[in-house]
Structure formats: structure tokens, C-alpha cells
Amino acid sequence: MQLPDWGGLGRTGAVRSTRFPAWISGVRSGFDPSSVFGVDLVDLAAGWSRGRSGRTRSRREGTGRRQRRVPPINAAVTFRTGGVGDTRGHPRTSAVGGGSGVSVQVTGAPPAGTGGTARGGGLAGVARGTFTVVAWPRVAVVAFGGSVTVNCSRSACPGDNATLGLETPLAATPGPGGLRWQSFRLQNVSRWNPGPVTCSGRCGDTEANASAGVLVYQLPERVELEPVPPVAVGDSRNVTCRVLEVAPLRNLTVTLRRGAETLRTESFGDAEGSASVAVSHLLTATRGDHGQDVTCHAELSLRPHGPLFARAAVPVTLSVFALPEPPQLQAPAILEAGTAAAASCRIAGAFPAGDIRVTAALGRQPLNVSVAVAGDTVTASTELSPRSPGPRELSCTAAVATAARTARRQLHVYRKAPGGFGGHRGTPASPRIHPRHLPAGFPAPALELSPAPAAAGSEVTVTCRAGATEPPAARLQLRDADGGVLAEGPQPRLQLRLLARRDDDGREFRCRASLAVGDSVVTKDAEARLEVLYLPEIPASGCPGNRTWVRGAREALSCRATGNPAPTVVCGRDGVAVATGEPEPVTRARAGTYLCNATNALGTRSRRVTVRVEYEPTLSEAGCPARRVWVEGQRRQLECRADGDPPPSTRCARDGGTHPGGVTRGRVVTRADGGRYVCRATNRHGVAVRSVLVTVEYQPSLGERGCPERRRWLEGTPAELGCAATGNPPPRVTCAKLGDPANATEPGDGQEPPRATANVTRAHAGTYRCRASNAHGSAVRNVTVAVECECGARFWGAPRGLRGALSSGRVPPPRHLPPRRELSTACKKGEYNVRDAEGSSEAACLHRHREARGEAFGIQLSPP
């Protein structure tokens, strides 16, 4: 039972003190007023609360809304604790603890339509003072002929001088009860509208009552769908669902569905007692309806007072068919007895094609048929083989569901002529032949080729011959395979001579005998094929003379030849036969020229086949050396020859750019051309990569930096003459003093002095020639060595000229200066004129630095 939540009261009537009206006081925590007064009291209290302000109360029942204006009333309800009495055993509530209770005092007039009547001026369901009566449930739901229980309860009565009773036109018996409640069992409810039942109570002189409705229902005896017969596409049929003996009818809903699609939903008005209803829907059949289930659902809803009952009928499956056109029957009109002919029956637009039933009969004799289905077309095939002459009716019938269509055709069967050539077929030219016009005998013609087989270039005679007919009225025609007439005339024979050619091998000829029968013509044919013998031929289409294969693929050296008899083909290379059947892996070794011979009994023909094998590039040491040595000044190019088919294109690059050596014309080599290059060879089958290191060699050179032209040595220091040369390969450097015949081994050359001797002496002064040599040439440089000594003054530092040479980088600076000392006279006399040298220009160039404690001179020494 659904109860609205009005004024802070829940569905069970429990009090929420924070929202309960201010005029209710003294509520004990956890107290449930419905345990004593029932739900009606709670609803009334909430209604009165809102009625005091004149507001509208809306209450939802079922699917509709009802609004009622509640007039203001003056009411006072007081909840008290203690003195209420015992409520144990009440069927809808738990017992309230001892000593707790509630009393209600109501003054003023009750709102109209709220329930029972309190006699003596009290409210409906509530007597003056504190006496009330409650009936539960509000609506008792019971099946027709069944039983249901109604509970009556009352509030406390002073002195417990109270009674409870039930007023109803139905048979009722008391059931279980308690101090303040009593249940009544309504037995065998067999009235459809029994009206309400009333709970009445008396407390002293005060009477109160409350009413409950009774809803009587009956479930349908059955829900059934009427069968739907098979229906043709485009036709309409009624789908009807029947619901038998159900009540109340106003609570019934019937729904018709096709698959998941709702076709119709219908509800009904009120009716007295139980009734049967039928719901129909006019359905127009489509091909998509075939196999769909039609269902019917009936729902009896007793909500909100009772449950929802649902019943469904057994589904009905729709059968939809289409047979728009009659069958198309194809069969000969004339047939010779004892022979066989094919007949077919075609049905187009059939649906469902798989359900089409096809039968065929020749006269009264059923025929065996084989059926093939393609889309919506059904084709039935059969064989006709009548044994006796006479007219026959050939019929074909197609049927599906309740529809059937039949096609008929007349077949004339005549008897086979005695004798004749036999073994050939006859063809009718017209379907209309009366039985009395059939020939007594019409043998098939004969076709002869002579000689057979024939060699190419020889003459061949083609003879068309017919047997005797009754009457003798047959005409002959000699035709080719395309139907062209080669010769024509009356029986008994036609002849044609021709020169056999190779292209005539397999040529077909046809001999036709025609006999007029009434308005129709009966024909019989004989066929023959010409066989021409000729030498083998190897056409280019069957044996290409040039083939290109790719290494790694699988290929067969196949060669097809023509000839009659069929030739055998053998291919070989250098006298060795090779397989020509199954494909084999292609290698470079299979490239070359092969000779293929086609041989039959008439001779042999040959054809040469050249096989080219393409493969990816390769770069080997032979075509692309990994190390190159070039000489500066020569014209060279960086070549790399790659192997591959088709010939690959090769490019060499360094630092992301193409090297000029890759062009066709060479260039002058410089030292900057040395380094590592990457060469790539490319064709359509792949790429090959190789690294190439280029070394550039060049002749020696002696420069001022590595071999200074002027040197100054200090007497007494270690003697060392060093000269560094550049060149590739590294050059060998030799130095020899000039003008010393004892040391010279040949003009312009000298003996290399030791690079390091004990100490410098005056003998070391002079000019030396240094020579640097390698495989590509030599370089010569003269080096002048000056030896300095201490003269006339103390030696403090390097001479000024020597310091200037040091600053220019030409002479390595000394690591230390020798201690100052007096020059010996041996250093000056007899060997060098020091004083004269002091005033010379050479001395003047060096005599620039003066110090207070002496002077230092650097003097170019030369022999006296």
C-alpha cells in the first residue's frame, strides 16, 4: 500500500519531530501512532495540518491525479504517554512497550470525504474525544469465489467498555483478534460489486466506523491467437487475439506484436462481471514477414491495491509466399519413340524459393525432376523418353503454401524408322503436327570423311547420305559448325571436296536431313570432325624466344608446341637436356641459350630460347678495390664497377656529397681527395654498398718551419742539425756540408753529419745541403750554421741577433745561458780577427744590446 508523506509523516506513520505540525506535542521518541490508530489517523492528521492554511492537497492514485480542496478546520490532537493500554497482537504493528500509549482529542468538523462516521458529532473514523476505528486494508483484493481478511482496530476506550464489528452484505466470519483489534474473514466472495465493508466500534455512548473497499477479479481462462493461414505477398489478413472471461475489464490491457514491433494495444471500459474480448489487427503481408512470430499479451493490473497478472498466447508464425508467374516449360514438340530428350520448367519470382514444390508428368506418367534454386528463380529439369508413339501432354506444376500454377505443352511421339543409319538425333522445326501426318519411317542421315585422318595438303571428300524415307521426300544439307550451308540438294547423297589445311584440323561438319510433315518440318542431323595431320610447330606465344627471370624466383623452361599427332618437346643446353615441367629456383647459372625440339611422327621443329637472369648488384674487390693509392697532380677518378643485371648505377660519396670522381671525366688529384668513401650500386632488384679508402701520395717538401735556413749554434753546446720534411710516403732526409771535398761523395751531395755530436766547435760553421727524398721525388734546402763564442766581454745572455732569430721562430731558443766568463785569447788570435769583425756590418747588426757590466757580440764566424 502506497502512502503519501504529508507534513513530515512517513509511509508507516512514524513521526519526525523536526517537521511534525506544531499542534502535535508530547511525542515519545520511537513511538508509532499507527500502531494504535492505523494509517487513516496519520493521513488525517497530515491533511488537517495542511487544511488549516487552506492549501490544496494532491494525491496520486494509480495513473491519474485527484485534487481536493481541504477546508480549514479547528483540530487539536494530543499525544500522551501512559494509560493507553495493550496493543499486542495487532496484525500490522509491533507491540508498544508497557506504560506507553497515545490519546487523540479532536474538535471541530471533519473534512468532507475522509472515511467513516463518528456518531454524536465526531469526525469520520474518529469519535469525539479519543475513540477511533480503523479498517485495513483500504481495498481488499480477492479473486471471484475466493476469501479475504479485513482487520478492524480501535483506539483506547475508558473502562475498556468497547466493541468492534463488521457490517457487510457478504458472508464473514471472525478470525484472530486482540484487545483492540479483530480480523474478519470474507468467505466465498461471489458478488462482482459487493460494495464496501464497514468496521464499526462503540465506546460507551460513542460510535465510530471506517470503511474498506472490496475489489473482485478473475484471471482470464485463456489467451489465444486465431491461426493465420498462409498469405500471399501483398494480401491482407486479420490477426485476432481472444481473452476469455476476465474481470474487471477496465483493468485489462491487450497487446499484439509482430516480432519486437507492437501492432496494437487496446484497453477496455467497465463491464458488469467477467467478459470475453477480441483484439484484431489487419496485417498486409510482405516478404519480410515470412517466419515472423505474432504474439498476444494480456495484462490484468490491480495496482496499487494488488498485483499485476500477465498471460500470453501461444505465438503464431506467419507464412508468406509469392508465385507471381506460371512456370515456363521448355521441351521438344516432336520426339522419336525410344529416344531421350531434356525438358526444363522454370519458375521466376518464387518466394520462398526453397519451399517451391515442382512436379512434372508426361500424360499420366509422373516424371523424376531435379530442382535447382538461384535467388528467386527455381529450375526443374527432367528427361523425356517415351516408348510408344502418339500424342502426349507434358505438364509442370509449381506449388507453394496454398497456391499452385501449371504449364502444359503437347508432345508428338512417332515411331522409329526400320533400318537407317541410326545413332543420330532428330530436331522438330514446328510444334504443330497432326498424328496422321507423322512419317511411317524417317531414318537419320550419315556423314563420311575420306580419307580420315588426312595429311595436310591432301584432298578430302565429305559425303552426306540419307536412307530411304516413306514417302521419299527428304532434303539434305551439308553445313559447317557455324551453320553455314556448304551444299544442298535432294536425297540420297551430297558430296564436297576440299584441300585439307592445318587450320582445318578439328573442323566440324553437319549433315542435316529435313522431311516436311504437314505444316511442320522434322529434321535429323549427323556430325563428323575432320582430323588433319601436320608437322610440329612451335609458336612464339607458346615458346617465347627471349625470357627474363629474376634470381631467387621459381621458373620452368616450358615450351608448348602444336602438331598432329601431338608432339613431344625437349629442351637442352650444350647437349644436356633440362627439365621443362616443374618450376625450379632461378640461379645465374640458368642464364644462357637453349634449344627446344618438338617432334612427332611427321618430323621435328626447333626453336632457340635465350634466358636472361636478372639479379641484384654486388660490389667486389675486383671491380671496386677497398683501398686506392693516388699521386698528387695526376688525373684520376673514383671508379667502382658493380656486377648486376640490369647494369646498376654506381655513385660514391663522402660527407653527404657525390665525389667528383664519380663522373666520367677524371680530375687532378689533390691531398684533400684522401679519405673514406661509400659507394652504392643500385638497380631495380636491390642495392650494394662498399667502403673505399683513398690515400693520396705526394713528393717531399722542405719548408722554413720544419727546416730553418739559418741556424746559430753556441760553441761548447751539443751539436744537432735537424730538418723536418713533408711527403707521402714519409721522405728520407740527408744533410751534408758544402765545400768540404773530404765529405762530398758526389757533386751536389754530401755526407750527412751526425745529428748529434759531443759539442759544437768552430768547425761546424758553414753551409749544409739537406735533401728529402721519397718515391715521388726529392726536395733540397741549404742551411747556414753560425757558431758563436764569448769574445771580449762577459756573456750574460744570447746575442742580440740571436735573440732576434729566436723571436722569429727560426732558431729554437737555448734552454739556458752559459755562465759569463772572459773569452780566451785562443778564441781570437790566429783564427779570427775579432776586432775587425766588431766594426763590420755583420757585427753591427748584432752589436745592439749594451749593458753596464759588459757587452755581448754575436759574430758570423768564417775561416780566415
Secondary structure, DSSP 8 states (H G I E B T S, - for coil): ------TTB-TT--B-TTTS-TT-----TT--THHHHHHHHHHHHHHHHHHTTT-EEEEEETTEEEEEE------------S-----TT-TTS----TT------B-S---TTSS--BTTTBBTTB-SBT-BEEEESSEEEEETT--EEEEEEE---GGG-EEEEEE-SS-EEEEEE-SSEEEEEE-S---S----EEEEEEETTEEEEEEEEEEEEB--SEEEE-----EETT-EEEEEEEEEEEB-GGGEEEEEEETTEEEEEEE----SS-EEEEEEEEEE--GGGTT-EEEEEEEEE-TTTS-EEEEE---EE--EEB--S--EEE--SEEETT--EEEEEEE-S-BSGGG-EEEEEETTEEE--EEEEETTEEEEEEEE---S-EEEEEEEEEEETTEEEEEEEEEEEE---SSS--S-EEEES-S---GGGS-SB----EEEEESSSEETTSEEEEEEE----BS---EEEEEETTS-EEEEEESSEEEEEEE--GGGTT-EEEEEEEEEETTEEEEEEEEEE--EEEEEE--TTTS-SEEEEETTSEE------EEES--EEEEEETTEEE--SS-EE--GGG-EEEEEEEEETTEEEEEEEEEEEEEEEE--TTTS-SEEEEETTSEE------EEES--EEEEEETTEE-GGGSSS-EE--GGG-EEEEEEEEETTEEEEEEEEEEEEEEEE--TTTS-SEEEEETTS--B-----EEES--EEEEEETT-TTT-SSTT------SB-SS--GGG-EEEEEEEEETTEEEEEEEEEEEE---SS---S--HHHHHHHHHTSS---S---------GGGTTTT--HHHHHTSHHHHHHTT-EETTEE---------
